[in-house]
Amino acid sequence: MSTPVGPKPSNVVCPNCHQQVVTRTEAKATTKTHIIALILCLTCCWPCACCLYCTDCARNMDHYCPSCKAFVGHYER
């Protein structure tokens, strides 16, 4: 079971080590990101497609405990 988190690092109690921590986030491209990028490329907007992978606007965030490295939660855009 994951903890509810947002798009930014969150202050949570780690379910694994039970410490109060600020999560470490990692942005992950999803299938939706790739489909949007493909559509932008097909409509000759390839510079915009590249931006999807350089910013967090179309990527999900996975949250991890900085202390024990355990997965804490997932934020889906």
PQR file of N, CA, C, O and H, with PARSE charges and radii, in Angstrom:
ATOM      1  N   MET A   1       0.848  -1.183   0.000 -0.4000 1.5000
ATOM      2  CA  MET A   1       0.000   0.000   0.000 -0.0000 2.0000
ATOM      3  C   MET A   1       0.887   1.238   0.000  0.5500 1.7000
ATOM      4  O   MET A   1       1.837   1.310   0.779 -0.5500 1.4000
ATOM      5  N   SER A   2       0.598   2.211  -0.855 -0.4000 1.5000
ATOM      6  CA  SER A   2       1.427   3.402  -0.931 -0.0000 2.0000
ATOM      7  C   SER A   2       0.755   4.576  -0.216  0.5500 1.7000
ATOM      8  O   SER A   2      -0.464   4.621  -0.047 -0.5500 1.4000
ATOM      9  H   SER A   2      -0.174   2.153  -1.488  0.4000 1.0000
ATOM     10  N   THR A   3       1.591   5.511   0.192 -0.4000 1.5000
ATOM     11  CA  THR A   3       1.142   6.706   0.890 -0.0000 2.0000
ATOM     12  C   THR A   3       0.697   7.743  -0.129  0.5500 1.7000
ATOM     13  O   THR A   3       1.353   7.890  -1.160 -0.5500 1.4000
ATOM     14  H   THR A   3       2.581   5.475   0.055  0.4000 1.0000
ATOM     15  N   PRO A   4      -0.408   8.479   0.121 -0.5600 1.5000
ATOM     16  CA  PRO A   4      -0.813   9.525  -0.819  0.2800 2.0000
ATOM     17  C   PRO A   4       0.225  10.653  -0.845  0.5500 1.7000
ATOM     18  O   PRO A   4       0.561  11.213   0.198 -0.5500 1.4000
ATOM     19  N   VAL A   5       0.722  10.978  -2.018 -0.4000 1.5000
ATOM     20  CA  VAL A   5       1.743  12.007  -2.185 -0.0000 2.0000
ATOM     21  C   VAL A   5       1.374  12.896  -3.367  0.5500 1.7000
ATOM     22  O   VAL A   5       0.491  12.559  -4.155 -0.5500 1.4000
ATOM     23  H   VAL A   5       0.449  10.523  -2.866  0.4000 1.0000
ATOM     24  N   GLY A   6       2.052  14.027  -3.483 -0.4000 1.5000
ATOM     25  CA  GLY A   6       1.800  14.963  -4.568 -0.0000 2.0000
ATOM     26  C   GLY A   6       2.953  15.001  -5.552  0.5500 1.7000
ATOM     27  O   GLY A   6       3.809  14.117  -5.543 -0.5500 1.4000
ATOM     28  H   GLY A   6       2.770  14.301  -2.842  0.4000 1.0000
ATOM     29  N   PRO A   7       2.981  16.022  -6.404 -0.5600 1.5000
ATOM     30  CA  PRO A   7       4.023  16.101  -7.422  0.2800 2.0000
ATOM     31  C   PRO A   7       5.381  16.552  -6.880  0.5500 1.7000
ATOM     32  O   PRO A   7       6.398  16.364  -7.547 -0.5500 1.4000
ATOM     33  N   LYS A   8       5.415  17.133  -5.705 -0.4000 1.5000
ATOM     34  CA  LYS A   8       6.657  17.626  -5.097 -0.0000 2.0000
ATOM     35  C   LYS A   8       7.068  16.705  -3.955  0.5500 1.7000
ATOM     36  O   LYS A   8       6.245  15.927  -3.471 -0.5500 1.4000
ATOM     37  H   LYS A   8       4.589  17.285  -5.163  0.4000 1.0000
ATOM     38  N   PRO A   9       8.332  16.777  -3.510 -0.5600 1.5000
ATOM     39  CA  PRO A   9       8.737  15.987  -2.348  0.2800 2.0000
ATOM     40  C   PRO A   9       7.797  16.244  -1.174  0.5500 1.7000
ATOM     41  O   PRO A   9       7.429  17.385  -0.894 -0.5500 1.4000
ATOM     42  N   SER A  10       7.418  15.171  -0.497 -0.4000 1.5000
ATOM     43  CA  SER A  10       6.417  15.258   0.570 -0.0000 2.0000
ATOM     44  C   SER A  10       7.021  14.864   1.914  0.5500 1.7000
ATOM     45  O   SER A  10       7.934  14.043   1.991 -0.5500 1.4000
ATOM     46  H   SER A  10       7.716  14.245  -0.724  0.4000 1.0000
ATOM     47  N   ASN A  11       6.486  15.472   2.968 -0.4000 1.5000
ATOM     48  CA  ASN A  11       6.886  15.142   4.324 -0.0000 2.0000
ATOM     49  C   ASN A  11       5.981  14.017   4.809  0.5500 1.7000
ATOM     50  O   ASN A  11       4.791  14.233   5.038 -0.5500 1.4000
ATOM     51  H   ASN A  11       5.744  16.139   2.905  0.4000 1.0000
ATOM     52  N   VAL A  12       6.545  12.803   4.970 -0.4000 1.5000
ATOM     53  CA  VAL A  12       5.751  11.629   5.325 -0.0000 2.0000
ATOM     54  C   VAL A  12       6.501  10.781   6.355  0.5500 1.7000
ATOM     55  O   VAL A  12       7.689  10.988   6.604 -0.5500 1.4000
ATOM     56  H   VAL A  12       7.512  12.629   4.784  0.4000 1.0000
ATOM     57  N   VAL A  13       5.792   9.836   6.939 -0.4000 1.5000
ATOM     58  CA  VAL A  13       6.415   8.807   7.761 -0.0000 2.0000
ATOM     59  C   VAL A  13       6.606   7.596   6.852  0.5500 1.7000
ATOM     60  O   VAL A  13       5.643   7.069   6.294 -0.5500 1.4000
ATOM     61  H   VAL A  13       4.827   9.668   6.737  0.4000 1.0000
ATOM     62  N   CYS A  14       7.843   7.166   6.710 -0.4000 1.5000
ATOM     63  CA  CYS A  14       8.155   6.043   5.824 -0.0000 2.0000
ATOM     64  C   CYS A  14       7.481   4.775   6.346  0.5500 1.7000
ATOM     65  O   CYS A  14       7.631   4.445   7.523 -0.5500 1.4000
ATOM     66  H   CYS A  14       8.625   7.594   7.162  0.4000 1.0000
ATOM     67  N   PRO A  15       6.743   4.059   5.497 -0.5600 1.5000
ATOM     68  CA  PRO A  15       6.088   2.827   5.941  0.2800 2.0000
ATOM     69  C   PRO A  15       7.076   1.682   6.207  0.5500 1.7000
ATOM     70  O   PRO A  15       6.716   0.688   6.839 -0.5500 1.4000
ATOM     71  N   ASN A  16       8.302   1.818   5.732 -0.4000 1.5000
ATOM     72  CA  ASN A  16       9.293   0.765   5.912 -0.0000 2.0000
ATOM     73  C   ASN A  16      10.144   0.980   7.178  0.5500 1.7000
ATOM     74  O   ASN A  16      10.234   0.090   8.023 -0.5500 1.4000
ATOM     75  H   ASN A  16       8.594   2.625   5.219  0.4000 1.0000
ATOM     76  N   CYS A  17      10.770   2.171   7.304 -0.4000 1.5000
ATOM     77  CA  CYS A  17      11.666   2.424   8.437 -0.0000 2.0000
ATOM     78  C   CYS A  17      11.017   3.264   9.540  0.5500 1.7000
ATOM     79  O   CYS A  17      11.617   3.458  10.598 -0.5500 1.4000
ATOM     80  H   CYS A  17      10.697   2.894   6.617  0.4000 1.0000
ATOM     81  N   HIS A  18       9.815   3.759   9.309 -0.4000 1.5000
ATOM     82  CA  HIS A  18       9.012   4.515  10.278 -0.0000 2.0000
ATOM     83  C   HIS A  18       9.666   5.818  10.728  0.5500 1.7000
ATOM     84  O   HIS A  18       9.417   6.279  11.842 -0.5500 1.4000
ATOM     85  H   HIS A  18       9.328   3.601   8.450  0.4000 1.0000
ATOM     86  N   GLN A  19      10.495   6.413   9.883 -0.4000 1.5000
ATOM     87  CA  GLN A  19      11.102   7.706  10.174 -0.0000 2.0000
ATOM     88  C   GLN A  19      10.320   8.802   9.462  0.5500 1.7000
ATOM     89  O   GLN A  19       9.744   8.579   8.397 -0.5500 1.4000
ATOM     90  H   GLN A  19      10.698   6.038   8.979  0.4000 1.0000
ATOM     91  N   GLN A  20      10.306   9.992  10.065 -0.4000 1.5000
ATOM     92  CA  GLN A  20       9.706  11.172   9.433 -0.0000 2.0000
ATOM     93  C   GLN A  20      10.720  11.687   8.421  0.5500 1.7000
ATOM     94  O   GLN A  20      11.819  12.088   8.804 -0.5500 1.4000
ATOM     95  H   GLN A  20      10.773  10.173  10.930  0.4000 1.0000
ATOM     96  N   VAL A  21      10.370  11.683   7.128 -0.4000 1.5000
ATOM     97  CA  VAL A  21      11.304  12.067   6.070 -0.0000 2.0000
ATOM     98  C   VAL A  21      10.615  12.948   5.036  0.5500 1.7000
ATOM     99  O   VAL A  21       9.388  12.999   4.956 -0.5500 1.4000
ATOM    100  H   VAL A  21       9.478  11.357   6.817  0.4000 1.0000
ATOM    101  N   VAL A  22      11.432  13.638   4.247 -0.4000 1.5000
ATOM    102  CA  VAL A  22      10.960  14.324   3.046 -0.0000 2.0000
ATOM    103  C   VAL A  22      11.364  13.420   1.891  0.5500 1.7000
ATOM    104  O   VAL A  22      12.544  13.120   1.716 -0.5500 1.4000
ATOM    105  H   VAL A  22      12.429  13.596   4.312  0.4000 1.0000
ATOM    106  N   THR A  23      10.392  12.990   1.110 -0.4000 1.5000
ATOM    107  CA  THR A  23      10.648  11.984   0.076 -0.0000 2.0000
ATOM    108  C   THR A  23      11.579  12.498  -1.017  0.5500 1.7000
ATOM    109  O   THR A  23      11.673  13.698  -1.273 -0.5500 1.4000
ATOM    110  H   THR A  23       9.433  13.234   1.252  0.4000 1.0000
ATOM    111  N   ARG A  24      12.255  11.557  -1.645 -0.4000 1.5000
ATOM    112  CA  ARG A  24      13.066  11.808  -2.832 -0.0000 2.0000
ATOM    113  C   ARG A  24      12.186  11.426  -4.020  0.5500 1.7000
ATOM    114  O   ARG A  24      11.597  10.345  -4.033 -0.5500 1.4000
ATOM    115  H   ARG A  24      12.178  10.582  -1.437  0.4000 1.0000
ATOM    116  N   THR A  25      12.094  12.302  -5.012 -0.4000 1.5000
ATOM    117  CA  THR A  25      11.209  12.032  -6.147 -0.0000 2.0000
ATOM    118  C   THR A  25      12.005  11.696  -7.405  0.5500 1.7000
ATOM    119  O   THR A  25      13.121  12.174  -7.610 -0.5500 1.4000
ATOM    120  H   THR A  25      12.573  13.180  -5.002  0.4000 1.0000
ATOM    121  N   GLU A  26      11.394  10.861  -8.234 -0.4000 1.5000
ATOM    122  CA  GLU A  26      11.932  10.529  -9.554 -0.0000 2.0000
ATOM    123  C   GLU A  26      10.801  10.638 -10.565  0.5500 1.7000
ATOM    124  O   GLU A  26       9.754  10.010 -10.409 -0.5500 1.4000
ATOM    125  H   GLU A  26      10.487  10.473  -8.067  0.4000 1.0000
ATOM    126  N   ALA A  27      11.018  11.438 -11.597 -0.4000 1.5000
ATOM    127  CA  ALA A  27      10.021  11.580 -12.657 -0.0000 2.0000
ATOM    128  C   ALA A  27      10.145  10.405 -13.625  0.5500 1.7000
ATOM    129  O   ALA A  27      11.248  10.033 -14.025 -0.5500 1.4000
ATOM    130  H   ALA A  27      11.868  11.949 -11.724  0.4000 1.0000
ATOM    131  N   LYS A  28       9.011   9.830 -13.993 -0.4000 1.5000
ATOM    132  CA  LYS A  28       8.989   8.679 -14.896 -0.0000 2.0000
ATOM    133  C   LYS A  28       8.069   8.965 -16.075  0.5500 1.7000
ATOM    134  O   LYS A  28       6.915   9.353 -15.894 -0.5500 1.4000
ATOM    135  H   LYS A  28       8.115  10.133 -13.668  0.4000 1.0000
ATOM    136  N   ALA A  29       8.588   8.770 -17.278 -0.4000 1.5000
ATOM    137  CA  ALA A  29       7.750   8.889 -18.477 -0.0000 2.0000
ATOM    138  C   ALA A  29       6.831   7.679 -18.535  0.5500 1.7000
ATOM    139  O   ALA A  29       7.228   6.567 -18.189 -0.5500 1.4000
ATOM    140  H   ALA A  29       9.526   8.454 -17.424  0.4000 1.0000
ATOM    141  N   THR A  30       5.609   7.906 -18.974 -0.4000 1.5000
ATOM    142  CA  THR A  30       4.617   6.840 -19.054 -0.0000 2.0000
ATOM    143  C   THR A  30       4.203   6.622 -20.506  0.5500 1.7000
ATOM    144  O   THR A  30       4.664   7.323 -21.407 -0.5500 1.4000
ATOM    145  H   THR A  30       5.286   8.810 -19.256  0.4000 1.0000
ATOM    146  N   THR A  31       3.349   5.666 -20.715 -0.4000 1.5000
ATOM    147  CA  THR A  31       2.807   5.422 -22.051 -0.0000 2.0000
ATOM    148  C   THR A  31       2.088   6.657 -22.564  0.5500 1.7000
ATOM    149  O   THR A  31       2.182   6.990 -23.745 -0.5500 1.4000
ATOM    150  H   THR A  31       2.975   5.097 -19.983  0.4000 1.0000
ATOM    151  N   LYS A  32       1.369   7.336 -21.679 -0.4000 1.5000
ATOM    152  CA  LYS A  32       0.664   8.557 -22.064 -0.0000 2.0000
ATOM    153  C   LYS A  32       1.654   9.620 -22.547  0.5500 1.7000
ATOM    154  O   LYS A  32       1.371  10.325 -23.516 -0.5500 1.4000
ATOM    155  H   LYS A  32       1.293   7.065 -20.719  0.4000 1.0000
ATOM    156  N   THR A  33       2.797   9.742 -21.894 -0.4000 1.5000
ATOM    157  CA  THR A  33       3.835  10.688 -22.317 -0.0000 2.0000
ATOM    158  C   THR A  33       4.308  10.361 -23.730  0.5500 1.7000
ATOM    159  O   THR A  33       4.446  11.254 -24.565 -0.5500 1.4000
ATOM    160  H   THR A  33       3.027   9.168 -21.108  0.4000 1.0000
ATOM    161  N   HIS A  34       4.554   9.087 -23.994 -0.4000 1.5000
ATOM    162  CA  HIS A  34       5.043   8.664 -25.310 -0.0000 2.0000
ATOM    163  C   HIS A  34       3.994   8.890 -26.398  0.5500 1.7000
ATOM    164  O   HIS A  34       4.336   9.284 -27.513 -0.5500 1.4000
ATOM    165  H   HIS A  34       4.442   8.361 -23.316  0.4000 1.0000
ATOM    166  N   ILE A  35       2.732   8.647 -26.088 -0.4000 1.5000
ATOM    167  CA  ILE A  35       1.658   8.857 -27.075 -0.0000 2.0000
ATOM    168  C   ILE A  35       1.506  10.334 -27.407  0.5500 1.7000
ATOM    169  O   ILE A  35       1.350  10.696 -28.573 -0.5500 1.4000
ATOM    170  H   ILE A  35       2.454   8.326 -25.182  0.4000 1.0000
ATOM    171  N   ILE A  36       1.551  11.185 -26.393 -0.4000 1.5000
ATOM    172  CA  ILE A  36       1.453  12.630 -26.634 -0.0000 2.0000
ATOM    173  C   ILE A  36       2.641  13.094 -27.474  0.5500 1.7000
ATOM    174  O   ILE A  36       2.476  13.900 -28.390 -0.5500 1.4000
ATOM    175  H   ILE A  36       1.678  10.891 -25.446  0.4000 1.0000
ATOM    176  N   ALA A  37       3.832  12.590 -27.167 -0.4000 1.5000
ATOM    177  CA  ALA A  37       5.023  12.955 -27.939 -0.0000 2.0000
ATOM    178  C   ALA A  37       4.900  12.502 -29.390  0.5500 1.7000
ATOM    179  O   ALA A  37       5.277  13.236 -30.303 -0.5500 1.4000
ATOM    180  H   ALA A  37       3.965  11.936 -26.422  0.4000 1.0000
ATOM    181  N   LEU A  38       4.382  11.312 -29.604 -0.4000 1.5000
ATOM    182  CA  LEU A  38       4.188  10.804 -30.963 -0.0000 2.0000
ATOM    183  C   LEU A  38       3.211  11.684 -31.737  0.5500 1.7000
ATOM    184  O   LEU A  38       3.453  12.026 -32.895 -0.5500 1.4000
ATOM    185  H   LEU A  38       4.076  10.716 -28.862  0.4000 1.0000
ATOM    186  N   ILE A  39       2.115  12.045 -31.091 -0.4000 1.5000
ATOM    187  CA  ILE A  39       1.129  12.916 -31.755 -0.0000 2.0000
ATOM    188  C   ILE A  39       1.752  14.264 -32.096  0.5500 1.7000
ATOM    189  O   ILE A  39       1.520  14.793 -33.183 -0.5500 1.4000
ATOM    190  H   ILE A  39       1.920  11.767 -30.151  0.4000 1.0000
ATOM    191  N   LEU A  40       2.537  14.822 -31.187 -0.4000 1.5000
ATOM    192  CA  LEU A  40       3.196  16.102 -31.469 -0.0000 2.0000
ATOM    193  C   LEU A  40       4.185  15.974 -32.624  0.5500 1.7000
ATOM    194  O   LEU A  40       4.288  16.880 -33.451 -0.5500 1.4000
ATOM    195  H   LEU A  40       2.726  14.392 -30.304  0.4000 1.0000
ATOM    196  N   CYS A  41       4.911  14.862 -32.690 -0.4000 1.5000
ATOM    197  CA  CYS A  41       5.844  14.653 -33.805 -0.0000 2.0000
ATOM    198  C   CYS A  41       5.109  14.520 -35.134  0.5500 1.7000
ATOM    199  O   CYS A  41       5.555  15.048 -36.152 -0.5500 1.4000
ATOM    200  H   CYS A  41       4.828  14.126 -32.018  0.4000 1.0000
ATOM    201  N   LEU A  42       3.988  13.817 -35.121 -0.4000 1.5000
ATOM    202  CA  LEU A  42       3.216  13.626 -36.351 -0.0000 2.0000
ATOM    203  C   LEU A  42       2.580  14.920 -36.841  0.5500 1.7000
ATOM    204  O   LEU A  42       2.265  15.044 -38.024 -0.5500 1.4000
ATOM    205  H   LEU A  42       3.625  13.388 -34.294  0.4000 1.0000
ATOM    206  N   THR A  43       2.388  15.877 -35.949 -0.4000 1.5000
ATOM    207  CA  THR A  43       1.812  17.174 -36.334 -0.0000 2.0000
ATOM    208  C   THR A  43       2.894  18.237 -36.494  0.5500 1.7000
ATOM    209  O   THR A  43       2.614  19.435 -36.442 -0.5500 1.4000
ATOM    210  H   THR A  43       2.643  15.776 -34.988  0.4000 1.0000
ATOM    211  N   CYS A  44       4.143  17.783 -36.690 -0.4000 1.5000
ATOM    212  CA  CYS A  44       5.295  18.667 -36.922 -0.0000 2.0000
ATOM    213  C   CYS A  44       5.598  19.595 -35.743  0.5500 1.7000
ATOM    214  O   CYS A  44       6.131  20.688 -35.932 -0.5500 1.4000
ATOM    215  H   CYS A  44       4.370  16.810 -36.732  0.4000 1.0000
ATOM    216  N   CYS A  45       5.266  19.168 -34.554 -0.4000 1.5000
ATOM    217  CA  CYS A  45       5.588  19.938 -33.342 -0.0000 2.0000
ATOM    218  C   CYS A  45       6.651  19.199 -32.528  0.5500 1.7000
ATOM    219  O   CYS A  45       6.554  19.122 -31.303 -0.5500 1.4000
ATOM    220  H   CYS A  45       4.834  18.280 -34.400  0.4000 1.0000
ATOM    221  N   TRP A  46       7.671  18.652 -33.210 -0.4000 1.5000
ATOM    222  CA  TRP A  46       8.655  17.835 -32.513 -0.0000 2.0000
ATOM    223  C   TRP A  46       9.419  18.579 -31.426  0.5500 1.7000
ATOM    224  O   TRP A  46       9.819  17.940 -30.452 -0.5500 1.4000
ATOM    225  H   TRP A  46       7.750  18.714 -34.205  0.4000 1.0000
ATOM    226  N   PRO A  47       9.656  19.925 -31.530 -0.5600 1.5000
ATOM    227  CA  PRO A  47      10.330  20.585 -30.395  0.2800 2.0000
ATOM    228  C   PRO A  47       9.496  20.496 -29.106  0.5500 1.7000
ATOM    229  O   PRO A  47      10.038  20.371 -28.008 -0.5500 1.4000
ATOM    230  N   CYS A  48       8.185  20.562 -29.266 -0.4000 1.5000
ATOM    231  CA  CYS A  48       7.307  20.429 -28.092 -0.0000 2.0000
ATOM    232  C   CYS A  48       7.356  19.007 -27.542  0.5500 1.7000
ATOM    233  O   CYS A  48       7.256  18.804 -26.332 -0.5500 1.4000
ATOM    234  H   CYS A  48       7.745  20.664 -30.159  0.4000 1.0000
ATOM    235  N   ALA A  49       7.508  18.036 -28.417 -0.4000 1.5000
ATOM    236  CA  ALA A  49       7.589  16.643 -27.984 -0.0000 2.0000
ATOM    237  C   ALA A  49       8.829  16.429 -27.127  0.5500 1.7000
ATOM    238  O   ALA A  49       8.777  15.708 -26.131 -0.5500 1.4000
ATOM    239  H   ALA A  49       7.590  18.201 -29.399  0.4000 1.0000
ATOM    240  N   CYS A  50       9.926  17.038 -27.498 -0.4000 1.5000
ATOM    241  CA  CYS A  50      11.160  16.921 -26.709 -0.0000 2.0000
ATOM    242  C   CYS A  50      10.985  17.527 -25.319  0.5500 1.7000
ATOM    243  O   CYS A  50      11.539  17.023 -24.343 -0.5500 1.4000
ATOM    244  H   CYS A  50       9.968  17.625 -28.307  0.4000 1.0000
ATOM    245  N   CYS A  51      10.225  18.593 -25.236 -0.4000 1.5000
ATOM    246  CA  CYS A  51      10.001  19.256 -23.942 -0.0000 2.0000
ATOM    247  C   CYS A  51       9.270  18.347 -22.951  0.5500 1.7000
ATOM    248  O   CYS A  51       9.451  18.486 -21.742 -0.5500 1.4000
ATOM    249  H   CYS A  51       9.775  19.003 -26.029  0.4000 1.0000
ATOM    250  N   LEU A  52       8.459  17.432 -23.443 -0.4000 1.5000
ATOM    251  CA  LEU A  52       7.744  16.520 -22.543 -0.0000 2.0000
ATOM    252  C   LEU A  52       8.707  15.690 -21.703  0.5500 1.7000
ATOM    253  O   LEU A  52       8.408  15.340 -20.561 -0.5500 1.4000
ATOM    254  H   LEU A  52       8.312  17.319 -24.426  0.4000 1.0000
ATOM    255  N   TYR A  53       9.865  15.378 -22.278 -0.4000 1.5000
ATOM    256  CA  TYR A  53      10.837  14.544 -21.577 -0.0000 2.0000
ATOM    257  C   TYR A  53      11.821  15.366 -20.732  0.5500 1.7000
ATOM    258  O   TYR A  53      12.557  14.806 -19.921 -0.5500 1.4000
ATOM    259  H   TYR A  53      10.108  15.662 -23.205  0.4000 1.0000
ATOM    260  N   CYS A  54      11.834  16.674 -20.917 -0.4000 1.5000
ATOM    261  CA  CYS A  54      12.751  17.541 -20.168 -0.0000 2.0000
ATOM    262  C   CYS A  54      12.074  18.211 -18.971  0.5500 1.7000
ATOM    263  O   CYS A  54      12.752  18.741 -18.091 -0.5500 1.4000
ATOM    264  H   CYS A  54      11.235  17.130 -21.576  0.4000 1.0000
ATOM    265  N   THR A  55      10.763  18.189 -18.938 -0.4000 1.5000
ATOM    266  CA  THR A  55      10.031  18.800 -17.837 -0.0000 2.0000
ATOM    267  C   THR A  55       9.188  17.731 -17.143  0.5500 1.7000
ATOM    268  O   THR A  55       9.057  16.608 -17.629 -0.5500 1.4000
ATOM    269  H   THR A  55      10.212  17.758 -19.653  0.4000 1.0000
ATOM    270  N   ASP A  56       8.628  18.101 -16.013 -0.4000 1.5000
ATOM    271  CA  ASP A  56       7.813  17.154 -15.249 -0.0000 2.0000
ATOM    272  C   ASP A  56       6.328  17.242 -15.586  0.5500 1.7000
ATOM    273  O   ASP A  56       5.518  16.555 -14.963 -0.5500 1.4000
ATOM    274  H   ASP A  56       8.734  19.013 -15.618  0.4000 1.0000
ATOM    275  N   CYS A  57       5.956  18.071 -16.556 -0.4000 1.5000
ATOM    276  CA  CYS A  57       4.538  18.324 -16.827 -0.0000 2.0000
ATOM    277  C   CYS A  57       3.775  17.092 -17.310  0.5500 1.7000
ATOM    278  O   CYS A  57       2.570  17.000 -17.078 -0.5500 1.4000
ATOM    279  H   CYS A  57       6.613  18.628 -17.062  0.4000 1.0000
ATOM    280  N   ALA A  58       4.432  16.152 -17.967 -0.4000 1.5000
ATOM    281  CA  ALA A  58       3.724  14.981 -18.503 -0.0000 2.0000
ATOM    282  C   ALA A  58       4.295  13.680 -17.967  0.5500 1.7000
ATOM    283  O   ALA A  58       4.098  12.618 -18.559 -0.5500 1.4000
ATOM    284  H   ALA A  58       5.411  16.226 -18.155  0.4000 1.0000
ATOM    285  N   ARG A  59       5.001  13.761 -16.848 -0.4000 1.5000
ATOM    286  CA  ARG A  59       5.588  12.556 -16.273 -0.0000 2.0000
ATOM    287  C   ARG A  59       5.055  12.348 -14.859  0.5500 1.7000
ATOM    288  O   ARG A  59       4.748  13.309 -14.152 -0.5500 1.4000
ATOM    289  H   ARG A  59       5.161  14.623 -16.368  0.4000 1.0000
ATOM    290  N   ASN A  60       4.950  11.109 -14.463 -0.4000 1.5000
ATOM    291  CA  ASN A  60       4.496  10.765 -13.113 -0.0000 2.0000
ATOM    292  C   ASN A  60       5.676  10.851 -12.145  0.5500 1.7000
ATOM    293  O   ASN A  60       6.837  10.789 -12.550 -0.5500 1.4000
ATOM    294  H   ASN A  60       5.198  10.329 -15.037  0.4000 1.0000
ATOM    295  N   MET A  61       5.356  10.993 -10.865 -0.4000 1.5000
ATOM    296  CA  MET A  61       6.390  11.073  -9.838 -0.0000 2.0000
ATOM    297  C   MET A  61       6.325   9.864  -8.914  0.5500 1.7000
ATOM    298  O   MET A  61       5.273   9.551  -8.356 -0.5500 1.4000
ATOM    299  H   MET A  61       4.413  11.044 -10.535  0.4000 1.0000
ATOM    300  N   ASP A  62       7.448   9.194  -8.761 -0.4000 1.5000
ATOM    301  CA  ASP A  62       7.582   8.129  -7.780 -0.0000 2.0000
ATOM    302  C   ASP A  62       8.328   8.714  -6.587  0.5500 1.7000
ATOM    303  O   ASP A  62       9.313   9.433  -6.753 -0.5500 1.4000
ATOM    304  H   ASP A  62       8.303   9.448  -9.214  0.4000 1.0000
ATOM    305  N   HIS A  63       7.854   8.402  -5.385 -0.4000 1.5000
ATOM    306  CA  HIS A  63       8.453   8.918  -4.159 -0.0000 2.0000
ATOM    307  C   HIS A  63       9.161   7.787  -3.418  0.5500 1.7000
ATOM    308  O   HIS A  63       8.622   6.691  -3.270 -0.5500 1.4000
ATOM    309  H   HIS A  63       7.053   7.818  -5.250  0.4000 1.0000
ATOM    310  N   TYR A  64      10.378   8.072  -2.957 -0.4000 1.5000
ATOM    311  CA  TYR A  64      11.193   7.097  -2.233 -0.0000 2.0000
ATOM    312  C   TYR A  64      11.693   7.704  -0.930  0.5500 1.7000
ATOM    313  O   TYR A  64      11.881   8.917  -0.833 -0.5500 1.4000
ATOM    314  H   TYR A  64      10.816   8.962  -3.077  0.4000 1.0000
ATOM    315  N   CYS A  65      11.909   6.854   0.071 -0.4000 1.5000
ATOM    316  CA  CYS A  65      12.473   7.279   1.344 -0.0000 2.0000
ATOM    317  C   CYS A  65      13.966   7.528   1.143  0.5500 1.7000
ATOM    318  O   CYS A  65      14.665   6.646   0.644 -0.5500 1.4000
ATOM    319  H   CYS A  65      11.757   5.869  -0.008  0.4000 1.0000
ATOM    320  N   PRO A  66      14.480   8.715   1.521 -0.5600 1.5000
ATOM    321  CA  PRO A  66      15.913   8.967   1.355  0.2800 2.0000
ATOM    322  C   PRO A  66      16.761   8.182   2.357  0.5500 1.7000
ATOM    323  O   PRO A  66      17.965   8.022   2.160 -0.5500 1.4000
ATOM    324  N   SER A  67      16.146   7.701   3.412 -0.4000 1.5000
ATOM    325  CA  SER A  67      16.878   6.979   4.446 -0.0000 2.0000
ATOM    326  C   SER A  67      17.082   5.504   4.090  0.5500 1.7000
ATOM    327  O   SER A  67      18.213   5.018   4.069 -0.5500 1.4000
ATOM    328  H   SER A  67      15.167   7.831   3.573  0.4000 1.0000
ATOM    329  N   CYS A  68      15.982   4.797   3.810 -0.4000 1.5000
ATOM    330  CA  CYS A  68      16.082   3.355   3.542 -0.0000 2.0000
ATOM    331  C   CYS A  68      15.865   3.002   2.071  0.5500 1.7000
ATOM    332  O   CYS A  68      15.939   1.830   1.702 -0.5500 1.4000
ATOM    333  H   CYS A  68      15.064   5.193   3.827  0.4000 1.0000
ATOM    334  N   LYS A  69      15.599   4.000   1.230 -0.4000 1.5000
ATOM    335  CA  LYS A  69      15.419   3.824  -0.223 -0.0000 2.0000
ATOM    336  C   LYS A  69      14.158   3.060  -0.605  0.5500 1.7000
ATOM    337  O   LYS A  69      14.035   2.627  -1.751 -0.5500 1.4000
ATOM    338  H   LYS A  69      15.539   4.952   1.529  0.4000 1.0000
ATOM    339  N   ALA A  70      13.221   2.883   0.319 -0.4000 1.5000
ATOM    340  CA  ALA A  70      11.989   2.151   0.051 -0.0000 2.0000
ATOM    341  C   ALA A  70      11.021   3.018  -0.761  0.5500 1.7000
ATOM    342  O   ALA A  70      11.018   4.243  -0.640 -0.5500 1.4000
ATOM    343  H   ALA A  70      13.321   3.235   1.249  0.4000 1.0000
ATOM    344  N   PHE A  71      10.208   2.367  -1.582 -0.4000 1.5000
ATOM    345  CA  PHE A  71       9.164   3.065  -2.331 -0.0000 2.0000
ATOM    346  C   PHE A  71       8.094   3.527  -1.344  0.5500 1.7000
ATOM    347  O   PHE A  71       7.626   2.749  -0.512 -0.5500 1.4000
ATOM    348  H   PHE A  71      10.211   1.372  -1.680  0.4000 1.0000
ATOM    349  N   VAL A  72       7.712   4.812  -1.445 -0.4000 1.5000
ATOM    350  CA  VAL A  72       6.740   5.384  -0.521 -0.0000 2.0000
ATOM    351  C   VAL A  72       5.386   5.613  -1.192  0.5500 1.7000
ATOM    352  O   VAL A  72       4.345   5.322  -0.603 -0.5500 1.4000
ATOM    353  H   VAL A  72       8.093   5.444  -2.121  0.4000 1.0000
ATOM    354  N   GLY A  73       5.395   6.133  -2.419 -0.4000 1.5000
ATOM    355  CA  GLY A  73       4.136   6.419  -3.094 -0.0000 2.0000
ATOM    356  C   GLY A  73       4.333   6.843  -4.525  0.5500 1.7000
ATOM    357  O   GLY A  73       5.457   6.965  -5.010 -0.5500 1.4000
ATOM    358  H   GLY A  73       6.240   6.370  -2.898  0.4000 1.0000
ATOM    359  N   HIS A  74       3.213   7.069  -5.198 -0.4000 1.5000
ATOM    360  CA  HIS A  74       3.211   7.369  -6.630 -0.0000 2.0000
ATOM    361  C   HIS A  74       2.211   8.496  -6.881  0.5500 1.7000
ATOM    362  O   HIS A  74       1.082   8.453  -6.391 -0.5500 1.4000
ATOM    363  H   HIS A  74       2.299   6.971  -4.804  0.4000 1.0000
ATOM    364  N   TYR A  75       2.628   9.499  -7.644 -0.4000 1.5000
ATOM    365  CA  TYR A  75       1.720  10.565  -8.054 -0.0000 2.0000
ATOM    366  C   TYR A  75       1.560  10.494  -9.554  0.5500 1.7000
ATOM    367  O   TYR A  75       2.540  10.571 -10.295 -0.5500 1.4000
ATOM    368  H   TYR A  75       3.544   9.534  -8.042  0.4000 1.0000
ATOM    369  N   GLU A  76       0.324  10.348 -10.006 -0.4000 1.5000
ATOM    370  CA  GLU A  76       0.048  10.233 -11.440 -0.0000 2.0000
ATOM    371  C   GLU A  76      -0.569  11.516 -11.947  0.5500 1.7000
ATOM    372  O   GLU A  76      -1.532  12.028 -11.375 -0.5500 1.4000
ATOM    373  H   GLU A  76      -0.472  10.285  -9.404  0.4000 1.0000
ATOM    374  N   ARG A  77      -0.007  12.031 -13.026 -0.4000 1.5000
ATOM    375  CA  ARG A  77      -0.524  13.259 -13.646 -0.0000 2.0000
ATOM    376  C   ARG A  77      -1.621  12.932 -14.607  0.5500 1.7000
ATOM    377  O   ARG A  77      -2.185  13.831 -15.230 -0.5500 1.4000
ATOM    378  H   ARG A  77       0.774  11.615 -13.490  0.4000 1.0000
TER
END
